[in-house]
């Protein structure tokens, strides 16, 4: 039996048009979880570097508040969950 190619699945399924809402919600929830984890890890790493450089909790918190939303966006959009559709 041969392996099915992604373009064959897209041709039959019509891309994302035939995904039921429950499946899409599970996929999106996984991407959101990945975003939160990536945001925590990135913020902790950048915050520890900021604390090491400044020895100030206020500066560390400020850097964390600046980095966290961008890290969450990167974690969401680059989640492996979306590879099903956009690989």
C-alpha positions in Angstrom: 0.0 0.0 0.0 1.4 3.4 -0.9 1.7 6.5 1.3 -0.9 9.2 0.7 0.5 12.5 -0.2 -0.6 15.8 1.4 -1.8 17.2 -1.9 -4.1 14.2 -2.4 -5.7 14.8 1.0 -6.1 18.5 0.2 -7.7 17.7 -3.1 -10.2 15.3 -1.6 -10.9 17.3 1.6 -10.9 20.7 0.1 -8.3 22.1 2.5 -9.8 23.3 5.8 -13.4 23.6 4.4 -14.6 20.2 5.6 -13.2 20.1 9.1 -15.9 20.0 11.7 -15.9 22.7 14.4 -15.0 20.2 17.2 -11.9 19.1 15.4 -10.8 22.6 14.6 -11.4 23.6 18.2 -9.1 20.7 19.4 -6.4 21.8 16.9 -6.7 25.4 18.1 -6.6 24.4 21.8 -3.4 22.5 21.1 -1.9 25.6 19.4 -2.9 27.8 22.3 -1.3 25.3 24.8 1.9 25.4 22.7 1.8 29.2 22.7 1.5 29.4 26.5 4.3 26.9 27.1 6.6 28.6 24.6 5.8 32.0 26.2 6.6 30.7 29.8 9.8 29.2 28.7 11.0 32.1 26.6 10.0 34.7 29.2 11.8 32.7 31.9 15.0 32.5 29.8 15.0 36.1 28.8 14.0 37.2 32.3 16.9 35.3 33.8 19.3 37.0 31.4 17.8 40.4 32.2 18.2 39.7 35.9 21.7 38.6 35.4 22.5 41.8 33.5 20.7 44.3 35.7 20.1 42.6 39.1 16.8 44.4 39.2 13.4 42.6 39.7 11.6 45.6 38.2 13.7 45.5 35.0 13.2 41.7 34.8 9.5 42.1 35.2 9.4 44.8 32.5 11.3 42.7 30.1 9.0 39.7 30.8 6.0 41.8 30.2 7.4 43.0 26.9 8.6 39.6 25.7 5.6 37.4 26.8 3.0 38.5 24.2 5.4 38.2 21.3 6.6 34.8 22.4 3.0 33.6 22.7 2.3 34.8 19.2 5.3 32.9 17.9 4.4 29.8 19.8 0.8 29.9 18.4 1.6 30.5 14.8 4.6 28.2 14.7 2.9 25.3 16.6 3.4 21.9 15.0 -0.4 21.6 15.0 -0.7 23.7 11.9 1.6 21.5 9.9 -1.5 19.3 9.1 -2.8 22.1 6.9 0.1 24.3 5.9 3.1 22.0 5.6 
